[in-house]
Amino acid sequence: MTEPASGEPLVDFLGDMRRMRAECDWKRGQTHRSLARYLLEEVHETLEVLDAWDERPDPAHLCEELGDLLLQVYFHAVIAEESGDFTLDDVARGIITKMHRRNPHVFGDEGAAGADTRGATEINEQWQAIKAAEKPRTSPDDGLPPGLPALLLADKVLDRRERATGRPDRPDRPTGDDLGDRLLALVAEARSTGVDPEQALRDAVRRLVEQAP
């Protein structure tokens, strides 16, 4: 295995990505849109490792999958760099600025003084308030990606509505045959008990798959 030339792997990887775009016909032909499917695949492969983490933690495999995700970030950044849209440094600066802005309990005066003693709930509420101020919405459902898995989408819609109204949005479990309404009611039930419905179903399916037929 070739070691990074400069001893700075992230810098070397950026150089490698630029070279691959210049010298590899396949990589040169890719666009942001054409890479979308590969980003999705890499996310799901990473999730596969995390789903089994409690029973079978595999740091080496997780490290590999995170590297594949990092490749996608670098790939998109180099494409954007070529067209003059933004650079990898711009990506890093943007997320640093956002994290500093949204985490004043760490990077603000109280964080610097070590005086912030709030718990996770209060910190999350502050984070949500800062985010809402940055991105005003005309509806609680604005900005939700429609391609989210259905259970995760339902969970986020209920969460947004609870934050907007200040009270849980818990649809009554229907007695009819509408499967969608019954599933939505189960998501609301999971939220009321602090359970992530998307992860709960993924875990249940994984257990089923692992059982001998």
Backbone as JSON Lines, residues from 0, in Angstrom:
{"i":0,"aa":"M","n":[0.85,-1.2,0.0],"ca":[0.0,0.0,0.0],"c":[0.88,1.24,0.0]}
{"i":1,"aa":"T","n":[0.55,2.19,-0.87],"ca":[1.34,3.41,-0.98],"c":[1.0,4.36,0.16]}
{"i":2,"aa":"E","n":[2.02,4.83,0.84],"ca":[1.81,5.78,1.93],"c":[1.66,7.2,1.37]}
{"i":3,"aa":"P","n":[0.91,8.06,2.07],"ca":[0.78,9.46,1.62],"c":[2.15,10.1,1.44]}
{"i":4,"aa":"A","n":[2.31,10.81,0.33],"ca":[3.63,11.37,-0.01],"c":[4.06,12.45,0.97]}
{"i":5,"aa":"S","n":[3.13,13.27,1.41],"ca":[3.51,14.41,2.22],"c":[3.38,14.15,3.72]}
{"i":6,"aa":"G","n":[2.81,13.02,4.07],"ca":[2.53,12.78,5.48],"c":[1.25,13.45,5.94]}
{"i":7,"aa":"E","n":[0.54,14.1,5.04],"ca":[-0.75,14.73,5.34],"c":[-1.8,14.07,4.44]}
{"i":8,"aa":"P","n":[-2.43,13.0,4.92],"ca":[-3.31,12.19,4.06],"c":[-4.44,12.97,3.4]}
{"i":9,"aa":"L","n":[-5.06,13.9,4.12],"ca":[-6.17,14.64,3.53],"c":[-5.71,15.51,2.37]}
{"i":10,"aa":"V","n":[-4.52,16.12,2.52],"ca":[-3.97,16.93,1.43],"c":[-3.61,16.05,0.25]}
{"i":11,"aa":"D","n":[-2.98,14.92,0.53],"ca":[-2.58,14.02,-0.55],"c":[-3.8,13.45,-1.29]}
{"i":12,"aa":"F","n":[-4.83,13.17,-0.54],"ca":[-6.03,12.6,-1.16],"c":[-6.68,13.6,-2.11]}
{"i":13,"aa":"L","n":[-6.65,14.87,-1.76],"ca":[-7.19,15.89,-2.65],"c":[-6.38,15.93,-3.95]}
{"i":14,"aa":"G","n":[-5.06,15.84,-3.84],"ca":[-4.23,15.79,-5.04],"c":[-4.52,14.56,-5.88]}
{"i":15,"aa":"D","n":[-4.72,13.42,-5.22],"ca":[-5.05,12.19,-5.94],"c":[-6.38,12.32,-6.68]}
{"i":16,"aa":"M","n":[-7.35,12.96,-6.02],"ca":[-8.67,13.11,-6.64],"c":[-8.58,14.0,-7.87]}
{"i":17,"aa":"R","n":[-7.81,15.06,-7.78],"ca":[-7.62,15.94,-8.94],"c":[-6.95,15.17,-10.08]}
{"i":18,"aa":"R","n":[-5.95,14.35,-9.73],"ca":[-5.24,13.59,-10.76],"c":[-6.17,12.56,-11.41]}
{"i":19,"aa":"M","n":[-6.99,11.9,-10.59],"ca":[-7.91,10.91,-11.15],"c":[-8.91,11.55,-12.1]}
{"i":20,"aa":"R","n":[-9.38,12.75,-11.75],"ca":[-10.3,13.45,-12.65],"c":[-9.61,13.79,-13.97]}
{"i":21,"aa":"A","n":[-8.32,14.08,-13.92],"ca":[-7.59,14.48,-15.13],"c":[-7.19,13.28,-15.99]}
{"i":22,"aa":"E","n":[-6.92,12.12,-15.34],"ca":[-6.31,11.02,-16.07],"c":[-7.2,9.8,-16.24]}
{"i":23,"aa":"C","n":[-8.34,9.75,-15.56],"ca":[-9.23,8.58,-15.64],"c":[-10.49,8.98,-16.42]}
{"i":24,"aa":"D","n":[-10.72,8.33,-17.55],"ca":[-11.86,8.69,-18.39],"c":[-13.18,8.57,-17.64]}
{"i":25,"aa":"W","n":[-13.33,7.52,-16.84],"ca":[-14.61,7.33,-16.14],"c":[-14.84,8.44,-15.12]}
{"i":26,"aa":"K","n":[-13.81,8.72,-14.33],"ca":[-13.97,9.75,-13.3],"c":[-14.14,11.14,-13.92]}
{"i":27,"aa":"R","n":[-13.48,11.37,-15.04],"ca":[-13.62,12.66,-15.71],"c":[-15.04,12.86,-16.24]}
{"i":28,"aa":"G","n":[-15.72,11.77,-16.55],"ca":[-17.06,11.87,-17.11],"c":[-18.17,12.0,-16.08]}
{"i":29,"aa":"Q","n":[-17.84,11.94,-14.8],"ca":[-18.88,11.99,-13.77],"c":[-19.31,13.42,-13.48]}
{"i":30,"aa":"T","n":[-20.55,13.56,-13.03],"ca":[-21.12,14.85,-12.62],"c":[-21.72,14.7,-11.23]}
{"i":31,"aa":"H","n":[-22.15,15.82,-10.65],"ca":[-22.82,15.74,-9.36],"c":[-24.01,14.78,-9.44]}
{"i":32,"aa":"R","n":[-24.79,14.89,-10.5],"ca":[-25.98,14.06,-10.64],"c":[-25.62,12.59,-10.82]}
{"i":33,"aa":"S","n":[-24.63,12.31,-11.64],"ca":[-24.3,10.9,-11.91],"c":[-23.72,10.21,-10.68]}
{"i":34,"aa":"L","n":[-23.14,10.99,-9.76],"ca":[-22.55,10.41,-8.55],"c":[-23.57,10.17,-7.45]}
{"i":35,"aa":"A","n":[-24.79,10.68,-7.62],"ca":[-25.77,10.59,-6.54],"c":[-26.02,9.16,-6.1]}
{"i":36,"aa":"R","n":[-26.15,8.25,-7.02],"ca":[-26.43,6.86,-6.68],"c":[-25.3,6.24,-5.85]}
{"i":37,"aa":"Y","n":[-24.05,6.64,-6.15],"ca":[-22.92,6.07,-5.42],"c":[-22.85,6.62,-4.0]}
{"i":38,"aa":"L","n":[-23.21,7.87,-3.83],"ca":[-23.27,8.43,-2.49],"c":[-24.31,7.69,-1.66]}
{"i":39,"aa":"L","n":[-25.47,7.43,-2.25],"ca":[-26.51,6.7,-1.54],"c":[-26.06,5.29,-1.18]}
{"i":40,"aa":"E","n":[-25.4,4.62,-2.12],"ca":[-24.91,3.27,-1.86],"c":[-23.91,3.27,-0.7]}
{"i":41,"aa":"E","n":[-22.99,4.23,-0.69],"ca":[-21.97,4.27,0.36],"c":[-22.6,4.56,1.72]}
{"i":42,"aa":"V","n":[-23.62,5.42,1.76],"ca":[-24.32,5.68,3.01],"c":[-24.95,4.4,3.55]}
{"i":43,"aa":"H","n":[-25.59,3.64,2.68],"ca":[-26.25,2.42,3.12],"c":[-25.25,1.36,3.54]}
{"i":44,"aa":"E","n":[-24.11,1.3,2.88],"ca":[-23.08,0.35,3.31],"c":[-22.53,0.71,4.68]}
{"i":45,"aa":"T","n":[-22.4,2.01,4.95],"ca":[-21.97,2.44,6.28],"c":[-23.02,2.1,7.33]}
{"i":46,"aa":"L","n":[-24.3,2.32,6.98],"ca":[-25.39,1.99,7.91],"c":[-25.41,0.5,8.22]}
{"i":47,"aa":"E","n":[-25.06,-0.33,7.25],"ca":[-25.03,-1.77,7.49],"c":[-24.05,-2.12,8.6]}
{"i":48,"aa":"V","n":[-22.9,-1.47,8.6],"ca":[-21.91,-1.7,9.66],"c":[-22.46,-1.23,11.0]}
{"i":49,"aa":"L","n":[-23.09,-0.06,11.02],"ca":[-23.6,0.52,12.26],"c":[-24.78,-0.26,12.81]}
{"i":50,"aa":"D","n":[-25.61,-0.83,11.94],"ca":[-26.76,-1.6,12.4],"c":[-26.33,-2.78,13.27]}
{"i":51,"aa":"A","n":[-25.21,-3.38,12.94],"ca":[-24.74,-4.56,13.68],"c":[-23.73,-4.21,14.76]}
{"i":52,"aa":"W","n":[-23.54,-2.92,15.02],"ca":[-22.43,-2.5,15.89],"c":[-22.54,-3.03,17.3]}
{"i":53,"aa":"D","n":[-23.74,-3.02,17.89],"ca":[-23.87,-3.47,19.29],"c":[-23.49,-4.94,19.44]}
{"i":54,"aa":"E","n":[-23.83,-5.76,18.44],"ca":[-23.51,-7.18,18.52],"c":[-22.13,-7.51,17.96]}
{"i":55,"aa":"R","n":[-21.76,-6.81,16.86],"ca":[-20.49,-7.12,16.19],"c":[-19.77,-5.84,15.8]}
{"i":56,"aa":"P","n":[-19.2,-5.13,16.77],"ca":[-18.46,-3.92,16.41],"c":[-17.25,-4.25,15.54]}
{"i":57,"aa":"D","n":[-17.09,-3.51,14.45],"ca":[-16.02,-3.79,13.5],"c":[-15.36,-2.47,13.1]}
{"i":58,"aa":"P","n":[-14.44,-1.96,13.94],"ca":[-13.82,-0.66,13.64],"c":[-13.13,-0.6,12.29]}
{"i":59,"aa":"A","n":[-12.47,-1.68,11.89],"ca":[-11.75,-1.67,10.61],"c":[-12.73,-1.5,9.45]}
{"i":60,"aa":"H","n":[-13.86,-2.19,9.52],"ca":[-14.86,-2.08,8.46],"c":[-15.48,-0.69,8.44]}
{"i":61,"aa":"L","n":[-15.77,-0.15,9.63],"ca":[-16.33,1.2,9.7],"c":[-15.35,2.22,9.13]}
{"i":62,"aa":"C","n":[-14.08,2.06,9.46],"ca":[-13.05,2.96,8.94],"c":[-13.02,2.92,7.41]}
{"i":63,"aa":"E","n":[-13.13,1.73,6.85],"ca":[-13.14,1.59,5.4],"c":[-14.35,2.28,4.78]}
{"i":64,"aa":"E","n":[-15.53,2.06,5.37],"ca":[-16.74,2.65,4.81],"c":[-16.73,4.18,4.93]}
{"i":65,"aa":"L","n":[-16.2,4.7,6.03],"ca":[-16.09,6.15,6.16],"c":[-15.13,6.72,5.11]}
{"i":66,"aa":"G","n":[-14.11,5.95,4.77],"ca":[-13.21,6.36,3.7],"c":[-13.94,6.45,2.36]}
{"i":67,"aa":"D","n":[-14.84,5.49,2.11],"ca":[-15.62,5.52,0.87],"c":[-16.55,6.74,0.86]}
{"i":68,"aa":"L","n":[-17.11,7.09,2.01],"ca":[-17.93,8.3,2.09],"c":[-17.08,9.55,1.85]}
{"i":69,"aa":"L","n":[-15.88,9.56,2.42],"ca":[-14.98,10.69,2.23],"c":[-14.63,10.86,0.75]}
{"i":70,"aa":"L","n":[-14.47,9.75,0.05],"ca":[-14.2,9.81,-1.38],"c":[-15.3,10.57,-2.1]}
{"i":71,"aa":"Q","n":[-16.55,10.32,-1.73],"ca":[-17.66,11.01,-2.38],"c":[-17.61,12.52,-2.11]}
{"i":72,"aa":"V","n":[-17.28,12.9,-0.9],"ca":[-17.16,14.33,-0.56],"c":[-16.07,14.98,-1.4]}
{"i":73,"aa":"Y","n":[-14.93,14.34,-1.47],"ca":[-13.81,14.89,-2.26],"c":[-14.16,14.94,-3.74]}
{"i":74,"aa":"F","n":[-14.83,13.9,-4.24],"ca":[-15.2,13.83,-5.64],"c":[-16.08,15.04,-6.01]}
{"i":75,"aa":"H","n":[-17.12,15.28,-5.23],"ca":[-18.01,16.41,-5.49],"c":[-17.26,17.74,-5.37]}
{"i":76,"aa":"A","n":[-16.39,17.83,-4.38],"ca":[-15.66,19.08,-4.18],"c":[-14.74,19.39,-5.35]}
{"i":77,"aa":"V","n":[-14.07,18.37,-5.9],"ca":[-13.17,18.6,-7.03],"c":[-13.97,18.96,-8.28]}
{"i":78,"aa":"I","n":[-15.12,18.33,-8.49],"ca":[-15.97,18.72,-9.62],"c":[-16.37,20.19,-9.5]}
{"i":79,"aa":"A","n":[-16.76,20.6,-8.3],"ca":[-17.16,21.99,-8.07],"c":[-15.98,22.93,-8.23]}
{"i":80,"aa":"E","n":[-14.8,22.49,-7.81],"ca":[-13.59,23.3,-7.96],"c":[-13.3,23.56,-9.43]}
{"i":81,"aa":"E","n":[-13.47,22.54,-10.26],"ca":[-13.18,22.68,-11.69],"c":[-14.1,23.7,-12.36]}
{"i":82,"aa":"S","n":[-15.33,23.78,-11.88],"ca":[-16.28,24.71,-12.49],"c":[-16.28,26.07,-11.79]}
{"i":83,"aa":"G","n":[-15.43,26.23,-10.76],"ca":[-15.33,27.5,-10.07],"c":[-16.45,27.77,-9.08]}
{"i":84,"aa":"D","n":[-17.19,26.73,-8.69],"ca":[-18.33,26.92,-7.79],"c":[-17.88,27.04,-6.33]}
{"i":85,"aa":"F","n":[-17.07,26.09,-5.88],"ca":[-16.52,26.13,-4.53],"c":[-15.39,25.12,-4.46]}
{"i":86,"aa":"T","n":[-14.65,25.13,-3.36],"ca":[-13.54,24.21,-3.17],"c":[-13.76,23.38,-1.91]}
{"i":87,"aa":"L","n":[-12.91,22.4,-1.72],"ca":[-12.98,21.59,-0.5],"c":[-12.77,22.46,0.73]}
{"i":88,"aa":"D","n":[-11.88,23.45,0.63],"ca":[-11.68,24.38,1.75],"c":[-12.96,25.14,2.06]}
{"i":89,"aa":"D","n":[-13.7,25.51,1.02],"ca":[-14.97,26.2,1.25],"c":[-15.95,25.31,2.0]}
{"i":90,"aa":"V","n":[-15.96,24.02,1.66],"ca":[-16.83,23.06,2.36],"c":[-16.46,23.02,3.84]}
{"i":91,"aa":"A","n":[-15.15,22.92,4.11],"ca":[-14.69,22.84,5.49],"c":[-14.98,24.14,6.24]}
{"i":92,"aa":"R","n":[-14.71,25.28,5.6],"ca":[-14.98,26.56,6.26],"c":[-16.47,26.71,6.58]}
{"i":93,"aa":"G","n":[-17.31,26.29,5.65],"ca":[-18.74,26.41,5.84],"c":[-19.23,25.6,7.04]}
{"i":94,"aa":"I","n":[-18.77,24.36,7.16],"ca":[-19.25,23.53,8.26],"c":[-18.65,23.99,9.59]}
{"i":95,"aa":"I","n":[-17.41,24.5,9.57],"ca":[-16.81,25.03,10.8],"c":[-17.62,26.24,11.28]}
{"i":96,"aa":"T","n":[-17.93,27.14,10.37],"ca":[-18.71,28.32,10.73],"c":[-20.07,27.93,11.27]}
{"i":97,"aa":"K","n":[-20.72,26.98,10.61],"ca":[-22.05,26.55,11.05],"c":[-21.98,25.92,12.44]}
{"i":98,"aa":"M","n":[-21.01,25.05,12.68],"ca":[-20.92,24.39,13.98],"c":[-20.6,25.38,15.1]}
{"i":99,"aa":"H","n":[-19.78,26.37,14.82],"ca":[-19.5,27.4,15.82],"c":[-20.75,28.22,16.13]}
{"i":100,"aa":"R","n":[-21.51,28.51,15.08],"ca":[-22.72,29.31,15.25],"c":[-23.8,28.54,16.0]}
{"i":101,"aa":"R","n":[-23.91,27.26,15.73],"ca":[-24.99,26.46,16.32],"c":[-24.61,25.82,17.64]}
{"i":102,"aa":"N","n":[-23.38,25.96,18.05],"ca":[-22.94,25.38,19.33],"c":[-22.28,26.43,20.21]}
{"i":103,"aa":"P","n":[-23.01,27.47,20.56],"ca":[-22.42,28.52,21.4],"c":[-22.06,28.02,22.79]}
{"i":104,"aa":"H","n":[-22.68,26.9,23.21],"ca":[-22.35,26.34,24.52],"c":[-20.94,25.75,24.53]}
{"i":105,"aa":"V","n":[-20.4,25.51,23.34],"ca":[-19.02,25.01,23.22],"c":[-18.07,26.14,22.81]}
{"i":106,"aa":"F","n":[-18.45,26.89,21.78],"ca":[-17.55,27.88,21.19],"c":[-17.83,29.31,21.62]}
{"i":107,"aa":"G","n":[-18.94,29.53,22.34],"ca":[-19.24,30.87,22.82],"c":[-18.55,31.18,24.14]}
{"i":108,"aa":"D","n":[-18.94,32.27,24.76],"ca":[-18.3,32.71,26.0],"c":[-18.47,31.7,27.11]}
{"i":109,"aa":"E","n":[-19.7,31.15,27.25],"ca":[-19.93,30.19,28.34],"c":[-19.15,28.92,28.12]}
{"i":110,"aa":"G","n":[-19.08,28.48,26.84],"ca":[-18.31,27.28,26.55],"c":[-16.84,27.48,26.85]}
{"i":111,"aa":"A","n":[-16.31,28.64,26.48],"ca":[-14.89,28.91,26.73],"c":[-14.58,28.95,28.21]}
{"i":112,"aa":"A","n":[-15.56,29.41,28.99],"ca":[-15.34,29.5,30.43],"c":[-15.65,28.19,31.15]}
{"i":113,"aa":"G","n":[-16.18,27.23,30.4],"ca":[-16.54,25.96,31.02],"c":[-17.7,26.08,31.98]}
{"i":114,"aa":"A","n":[-18.56,27.11,31.76],"ca":[-19.61,27.39,32.74],"c":[-20.98,26.86,32.32]}
{"i":115,"aa":"D","n":[-21.1,26.32,31.12],"ca":[-22.41,25.86,30.64],"c":[-22.7,24.48,31.22]}
{"i":116,"aa":"T","n":[-23.71,24.4,32.05],"ca":[-24.03,23.14,32.73],"c":[-25.36,22.57,32.25]}
{"i":117,"aa":"R","n":[-25.87,23.07,31.14],"ca":[-27.15,22.57,30.64],"c":[-27.04,21.13,30.16]}
{"i":118,"aa":"G","n":[-28.17,20.42,30.21],"ca":[-28.2,19.04,29.74],"c":[-28.44,18.96,28.25]}
{"i":119,"aa":"A","n":[-28.48,17.71,27.75],"ca":[-28.61,17.49,26.32],"c":[-29.91,18.05,25.76]}
{"i":120,"aa":"T","n":[-31.0,17.95,26.52],"ca":[-32.29,18.43,26.02],"c":[-32.27,19.93,25.79]}
{"i":121,"aa":"E","n":[-31.77,20.67,26.76],"ca":[-31.71,22.12,26.63],"c":[-30.77,22.55,25.51]}
{"i":122,"aa":"I","n":[-29.65,21.84,25.36],"ca":[-28.7,22.16,24.31],"c":[-29.33,21.9,22.94]}
{"i":123,"aa":"N","n":[-30.07,20.8,22.81],"ca":[-30.72,20.51,21.54],"c":[-31.79,21.55,21.21]}
{"i":124,"aa":"E","n":[-32.52,22.0,22.23],"ca":[-33.54,23.03,22.0],"c":[-32.89,24.33,21.49]}
{"i":125,"aa":"Q","n":[-31.75,24.68,22.07],"ca":[-31.05,25.87,21.61],"c":[-30.58,25.7,20.17]}
{"i":126,"aa":"W","n":[-30.05,24.53,19.86],"ca":[-29.57,24.25,18.5],"c":[-30.71,24.38,17.5]}
{"i":127,"aa":"Q","n":[-31.88,23.82,17.86],"ca":[-33.04,23.89,16.97],"c":[-33.5,25.34,16.79]}
{"i":128,"aa":"A","n":[-33.45,26.13,17.86],"ca":[-33.87,27.53,17.77],"c":[-32.94,28.32,16.86]}
{"i":129,"aa":"I","n":[-31.64,28.08,16.98],"ca":[-30.67,28.76,16.13],"c":[-30.89,28.36,14.67]}
{"i":130,"aa":"K","n":[-31.11,27.08,14.42],"ca":[-31.34,26.6,13.06],"c":[-32.6,27.22,12.48]}
{"i":131,"aa":"A","n":[-33.67,27.3,13.3],"ca":[-34.92,27.88,12.82],"c":[-34.75,29.35,12.47]}
{"i":132,"aa":"A","n":[-33.92,30.07,13.23],"ca":[-33.67,31.48,12.93],"c":[-32.88,31.65,11.64]}
{"i":133,"aa":"E","n":[-31.99,30.71,11.37],"ca":[-31.19,30.76,10.15],"c":[-32.02,30.46,8.91]}
{"i":134,"aa":"K","n":[-32.97,29.54,9.07],"ca":[-33.75,29.07,7.92],"c":[-35.24,29.16,8.25]}
{"i":135,"aa":"P","n":[-35.8,30.38,8.18],"ca":[-37.23,30.54,8.48],"c":[-38.08,29.7,7.52]}
{"i":136,"aa":"R","n":[-39.15,29.11,8.06],"ca":[-40.04,28.29,7.25],"c":[-41.45,28.84,7.3]}
{"i":137,"aa":"T","n":[-42.16,28.7,6.17],"ca":[-43.57,29.08,6.15],"c":[-44.45,27.94,6.64]}
{"i":138,"aa":"S","n":[-43.88,26.75,6.7],"ca":[-44.61,25.57,7.16],"c":[-43.64,24.68,7.91]}
{"i":139,"aa":"P","n":[-44.09,23.95,8.94],"ca":[-43.2,23.04,9.65],"c":[-42.59,21.97,8.75]}
{"i":140,"aa":"D","n":[-43.25,21.71,7.62],"ca":[-42.79,20.63,6.75],"c":[-41.83,21.11,5.66]}
{"i":141,"aa":"D","n":[-41.56,22.41,5.6],"ca":[-40.65,22.94,4.58],"c":[-39.25,22.34,4.74]}
{"i":142,"aa":"G","n":[-38.64,22.03,3.61],"ca":[-37.24,21.62,3.63],"c":[-36.99,20.17,3.94]}
{"i":143,"aa":"L","n":[-38.04,19.36,4.11],"ca":[-37.83,17.94,4.37],"c":[-37.58,17.23,3.04]}
{"i":144,"aa":"P","n":[-36.46,16.52,2.92],"ca":[-36.19,15.82,1.66],"c":[-37.23,14.74,1.39]}
{"i":145,"aa":"P","n":[-37.91,14.79,0.25],"ca":[-38.95,13.8,-0.02],"c":[-38.42,12.39,-0.2]}
{"i":146,"aa":"G","n":[-37.11,12.25,-0.45],"ca":[-36.54,10.93,-0.65],"c":[-36.16,10.2,0.63]}
{"i":147,"aa":"L","n":[-36.44,10.81,1.79],"ca":[-36.14,10.13,3.05],"c":[-36.94,8.83,3.16]}
{"i":148,"aa":"P","n":[-36.38,7.8,3.81],"ca":[-37.19,6.61,4.09],"c":[-38.48,7.0,4.8]}
{"i":149,"aa":"A","n":[-39.56,6.29,4.5],"ca":[-40.89,6.71,4.95],"c":[-40.99,6.84,6.47]}
{"i":150,"aa":"L","n":[-40.42,5.9,7.21],"ca":[-40.5,5.99,8.67],"c":[-39.73,7.19,9.2]}
{"i":151,"aa":"L","n":[-38.57,7.44,8.64],"ca":[-37.77,8.6,9.06],"c":[-38.49,9.9,8.69]}
{"i":152,"aa":"L","n":[-39.11,9.93,7.51],"ca":[-39.86,11.11,7.09],"c":[-41.02,11.37,8.04]}
{"i":153,"aa":"A","n":[-41.75,10.31,8.4],"ca":[-42.88,10.47,9.32],"c":[-42.4,10.99,10.67]}
{"i":154,"aa":"D","n":[-41.28,10.45,11.15],"ca":[-40.73,10.88,12.44],"c":[-40.37,12.36,12.4]}
{"i":155,"aa":"K","n":[-39.75,12.81,11.31],"ca":[-39.35,14.2,11.21],"c":[-40.56,15.13,11.08]}
{"i":156,"aa":"V","n":[-41.58,14.72,10.34],"ca":[-42.77,15.54,10.21],"c":[-43.43,15.71,11.58]}
{"i":157,"aa":"L","n":[-43.56,14.63,12.34],"ca":[-44.16,14.72,13.67],"c":[-43.3,15.58,14.6]}
{"i":158,"aa":"D","n":[-41.99,15.45,14.49],"ca":[-41.09,16.26,15.31],"c":[-41.23,17.74,14.98]}
{"i":159,"aa":"R","n":[-41.26,18.08,13.69],"ca":[-41.41,19.48,13.28],"c":[-42.73,20.05,13.79]}
{"i":160,"aa":"R","n":[-43.8,19.28,13.7],"ca":[-45.1,19.79,14.13],"c":[-45.16,19.95,15.64]}
{"i":161,"aa":"E","n":[-44.5,19.06,16.36],"ca":[-44.46,19.2,17.81],"c":[-43.7,20.46,18.2]}
{"i":162,"aa":"R","n":[-42.61,20.75,17.5],"ca":[-41.86,21.97,17.82],"c":[-42.66,23.22,17.47]}
{"i":163,"aa":"A","n":[-43.44,23.14,16.39],"ca":[-44.21,24.3,15.97],"c":[-45.37,24.6,16.91]}
{"i":164,"aa":"T","n":[-45.99,23.56,17.46],"ca":[-47.18,23.75,18.29],"c":[-46.88,23.7,19.78]}
{"i":165,"aa":"G","n":[-45.71,23.13,20.13],"ca":[-45.38,22.99,21.54],"c":[-46.04,21.81,22.21]}
{"i":166,"aa":"R","n":[-46.66,20.95,21.42],"ca":[-47.3,19.76,22.0],"c":[-47.13,18.59,21.02]}
{"i":167,"aa":"P","n":[-47.09,17.37,21.54],"ca":[-46.91,16.2,20.66],"c":[-48.07,16.07,19.69]}
{"i":168,"aa":"D","n":[-47.74,15.73,18.45],"ca":[-48.75,15.44,17.43],"c":[-48.88,13.93,17.38]}
{"i":169,"aa":"R","n":[-49.9,13.39,18.01],"ca":[-50.05,11.94,18.13],"c":[-51.37,11.5,17.51]}
{"i":170,"aa":"P","n":[-51.36,11.17,16.24],"ca":[-52.59,10.72,15.6],"c":[-53.14,9.48,16.31]}
{"i":171,"aa":"D","n":[-54.45,9.46,16.48],"ca":[-55.08,8.28,17.08],"c":[-54.86,7.08,16.17]}
{"i":172,"aa":"R","n":[-54.64,5.92,16.79],"ca":[-54.48,4.72,15.98],"c":[-55.81,4.37,15.34]}
{"i":173,"aa":"P","n":[-55.88,4.35,14.01],"ca":[-57.17,4.1,13.36],"c":[-57.62,2.66,13.53]}
{"i":174,"aa":"T","n":[-58.9,2.47,13.46],"ca":[-59.46,1.12,13.59],"c":[-59.79,0.52,12.22]}
{"i":175,"aa":"G","n":[-59.68,1.31,11.15],"ca":[-60.0,0.83,9.81],"c":[-58.83,0.11,9.18]}
{"i":176,"aa":"D","n":[-58.86,0.03,7.84],"ca":[-57.88,-0.77,7.11],"c":[-56.79,0.07,6.44]}
{"i":177,"aa":"D","n":[-56.74,1.36,6.75],"ca":[-55.72,2.19,6.11],"c":[-54.37,1.92,6.75]}
{"i":178,"aa":"L","n":[-53.54,1.16,6.05],"ca":[-52.25,0.74,6.6],"c":[-51.36,1.94,6.87]}
{"i":179,"aa":"G","n":[-51.39,2.94,6.0],"ca":[-50.56,4.12,6.19],"c":[-50.87,4.84,7.48]}
{"i":180,"aa":"D","n":[-52.16,5.01,7.79],"ca":[-52.55,5.68,9.03],"c":[-52.1,4.88,10.24]}
{"i":181,"aa":"R","n":[-52.19,3.56,10.14],"ca":[-51.76,2.73,11.27],"c":[-50.25,2.81,11.47]}
{"i":182,"aa":"L","n":[-49.51,2.84,10.36],"ca":[-48.06,2.99,10.48],"c":[-47.69,4.35,11.08]}
{"i":183,"aa":"L","n":[-48.4,5.4,10.66],"ca":[-48.13,6.73,11.2],"c":[-48.39,6.77,12.7]}
{"i":184,"aa":"A","n":[-49.47,6.11,13.12],"ca":[-49.78,6.06,14.55],"c":[-48.69,5.31,15.32]}
{"i":185,"aa":"L","n":[-48.11,4.28,14.7],"ca":[-47.02,3.54,15.36],"c":[-45.77,4.41,15.48]}
{"i":186,"aa":"V","n":[-45.51,5.24,14.47],"ca":[-44.38,6.16,14.56],"c":[-44.59,7.13,15.71]}
{"i":187,"aa":"A","n":[-45.8,7.65,15.84],"ca":[-46.11,8.57,16.94],"c":[-45.95,7.86,18.28]}
{"i":188,"aa":"E","n":[-46.37,6.61,18.34],"ca":[-46.22,5.83,19.59],"c":[-44.74,5.64,19.92]}
{"i":189,"aa":"A","n":[-43.93,5.35,18.91],"ca":[-42.5,5.18,19.13],"c":[-41.88,6.47,19.65]}
{"i":190,"aa":"R","n":[-42.27,7.61,19.07],"ca":[-41.74,8.89,19.51],"c":[-42.09,9.15,20.97]}
{"i":191,"aa":"S","n":[-43.29,8.78,21.38],"ca":[-43.73,9.05,22.76],"c":[-42.93,8.25,23.77]}
{"i":192,"aa":"T","n":[-42.28,7.16,23.32],"ca":[-41.47,6.34,24.23],"c":[-39.98,6.51,23.98]}
{"i":193,"aa":"G","n":[-39.61,7.48,23.12],"ca":[-38.2,7.74,22.88],"c":[-37.52,6.73,21.98]}
{"i":194,"aa":"V","n":[-38.29,6.03,21.15],"ca":[-37.73,5.02,20.25],"c":[-37.62,5.59,18.85]}
{"i":195,"aa":"D","n":[-36.49,5.35,18.18],"ca":[-36.3,5.74,16.79],"c":[-36.98,4.69,15.92]}
{"i":196,"aa":"P","n":[-38.12,5.0,15.29],"ca":[-38.86,3.97,14.56],"c":[-38.09,3.4,13.37]}
{"i":197,"aa":"E","n":[-37.33,4.25,12.68],"ca":[-36.56,3.77,11.54],"c":[-35.53,2.73,11.99]}
{"i":198,"aa":"Q","n":[-34.79,3.05,13.07],"ca":[-33.78,2.12,13.55],"c":[-34.41,0.87,14.13]}
{"i":199,"aa":"A","n":[-35.56,1.02,14.8],"ca":[-36.23,-0.14,15.38],"c":[-36.63,-1.13,14.3]}
{"i":200,"aa":"L","n":[-37.16,-0.63,13.18],"ca":[-37.55,-1.53,12.1],"c":[-36.33,-2.14,11.43]}
{"i":201,"aa":"R","n":[-35.29,-1.35,11.23],"ca":[-34.06,-1.89,10.64],"c":[-33.5,-3.02,11.51]}
{"i":202,"aa":"D","n":[-33.5,-2.82,12.83],"ca":[-32.99,-3.85,13.73],"c":[-33.85,-5.11,13.66]}
{"i":203,"aa":"A","n":[-35.18,-4.93,13.59],"ca":[-36.08,-6.09,13.53],"c":[-35.87,-6.88,12.23]}
{"i":204,"aa":"V","n":[-35.7,-6.16,11.12],"ca":[-35.46,-6.83,9.84],"c":[-34.12,-7.55,9.87]}
{"i":205,"aa":"R","n":[-33.11,-6.92,10.45],"ca":[-31.79,-7.57,10.52],"c":[-31.87,-8.86,11.34]}
{"i":206,"aa":"R","n":[-32.59,-8.81,12.47],"ca":[-32.74,-10.03,13.28],"c":[-33.44,-11.13,12.49]}
{"i":207,"aa":"L","n":[-34.44,-10.74,11.7],"ca":[-35.16,-11.74,10.89],"c":[-34.24,-12.36,9.85]}
{"i":208,"aa":"V","n":[-33.44,-11.53,9.19],"ca":[-32.54,-12.02,8.16],"c":[-31.51,-12.98,8.75]}
{"i":209,"aa":"E","n":[-31.08,-12.68,9.97],"ca":[-30.05,-13.51,10.59],"c":[-30.57,-14.84,11.1]}
{"i":210,"aa":"Q","n":[-31.88,-14.97,11.19],"ca":[-32.46,-16.23,11.65],"c":[-32.4,-17.26,10.52]}
{"i":211,"aa":"A","n":[-32.14,-18.51,10.89],"ca":[-32.15,-19.57,9.89],"c":[-33.57,-19.78,9.38]}
{"i":212,"aa":"P","n":[-33.76,-19.92,8.05],"ca":[-35.11,-20.11,7.52],"c":[-35.7,-21.45,7.95]}
